[in-house]
Amino acid sequence: MLISAVLTVALINGPDENKWVLFLVGFLALGSIFGGMSMMDDTSAPLYARAPLRSTRPIANMRY
């Protein structure tokens, strides 16, 4: 939120040449932040739900 507020103030008060550059940089920064957050939420569940690669004891000892 602070980054977007600073970018908005810079967009309003800055010269015309820098407005498009600041807008693109802020848009890409916010998109990467929110995209990374959504990507982490999507991939965290399969990683934690996945079985371990190696069990601590062999499968033959797990028979009851």
Buried (B, 14 or more C-beta within 10 A) or exposed (E): EEEEEEBEEBBEEEEEEEBEEBBEEBEEEEEEEEEEEEEEEEEEEEEEEEEEEEEEEEEEEEEE
